[in-house]
């Protein structure tokens, strides 16, 4: 065997070994990053919610203003309200206001109920606001509806 064939064979053997073993690339990376999270009251949060924990008196068929929600993000937010729990006979169709809406920065919306007054009790909702860069969820926000 001459020298050229021996060198060619050695180079081929190295190439085969390189192909069979790892390529030297990586599939993951771990890095430590720090973030600051703070809990603030609803009136200072990105989503200001007034009416939580309050009692609203209702008369059959009359509209009752309940939650007032303000977008305190610096961008438009898509807002969704989901009914989690309510007195028997009450459902989301009793909300006169649309439960999905868009709020511009600083804009607020008052959510109104048409009182059916079949029962008094706690109404519990989950409120979600989503922007292009963030999402905030306010779970289990309640108010009391008292039928007169």
N, C-alpha and C positions, 0 to 999 in steps of 0.2 A: 504494500500500500504506500502510495507516495504521500508526500507532505501535504499537498493541496486537498486530497481526499480526506486525510486525517483531520485537517482544520475544518473542512466542510462538515464532516461528521460531528465534530465537537460543537460547532455552531448550531447545527440542527438539533443536537441533543439538548443544548441550553434553551433553544426556542421551545421545544416540546415541554420541557420542565416548566418554563415560564407560563406557557398556556394552561397547563394542568393546575398549577398552583394559583394563589390569589394574585390579582392584578396590581395590588398596591393601592387601590382606591379604598374609600371608606363608605360605609352605608349608614352611619349615624354619628351624631355629635352631641355631647352633653356640655352644657355651659351654664354657669350660675349667673342668674340675673335677679336683680332685686326689684320689688314693686312695693308701693305704699298703698294700703287700703284703709280707708277711714269710713266709719259709720256716722252718719249725720241724721238729724231729724228730717221729716218729710219736707218741711218748708225750706230747707237748705239743699235738698237733694236735686239731682238732675231732673227728677220727676216730682214736682210739688203736688201733694194730694191733700185737699181740704175736705172735711166732712167725715173723715174716718173717726169712728168711735162716738159719733153724734147720734142724737135721737131726732127723727123726723116724724112729725104728726101728719097723718094723712086722712082725707075724707074721700069716700067712695067716688071714683071717677076724676078726682082733681089731680093735676100734675104736681109733683113734689120734686123740687131741685135737691139733689143729693150730693154726689161727689163733684168737686171742681178740681180739674187736673190741669196743671201748667207745665209746659215744656220749658225746662231751664237748661237744655242742651244748647250748644252753639250752632246746631244744625237741625233741619226738619226731622221730626220723629213720627214713625208709624205707631199708632196707639191701638191696643187691643184690650178689651175688658172681658173676662170670662166669669160667669156666674158659678161660684163654687158651692154655696149653700144658701138656702132661703126658707122662709116659712112655707108650709104646705099651701099649694095653690098659686104660688108666685113663680113666674118664669121670666126668661130674658125678653120675651115679647112685651113685657110690661115696661121696659125701658123705652121711652120716646126717642131718646138720643141714639144715634148710631154707635154700636159698640166697637166699631173699627173706624178710625179716623186718622187724619194727618194733622199734626200741629207744627206750625212754624216756630222758630225760636222765640220764647217769651209769650207765645199765644196760649190761651187757656180755653177750656171747654167745660161747661156744666152739664152733667148727666142727669136727666130728668126721668122720673118714674111716673107712670099713670097708675095711681093707687087703685088696686082692685079690691083691697080690704077684705079678702077672705080670711086673712090671719095676720096677726102682728108678730114681729120677731126680728131676729138678726138676719141681715143680708150680707153674705161674704163674697168678695170678688178677688180675682187676681188680675193685676194690671201690668201689661208689658209695653214698653216703649223701645223701639228699635230704630237706630240711625245707621248711616253708612259705616260708622266706625265703632259703635257700641250698642249694647242691649242691656236694659235694666228691667227687672221683674220685681214687682211689689206683691208678695204672696199674702193671702189671707187678710185683706183689708175689709173691715166690717163696719156697718152702721145699723142702727135699729129703726125699723119702720113700725110706727104705732098707729093702728087704725082707730079712728074715733067714731 
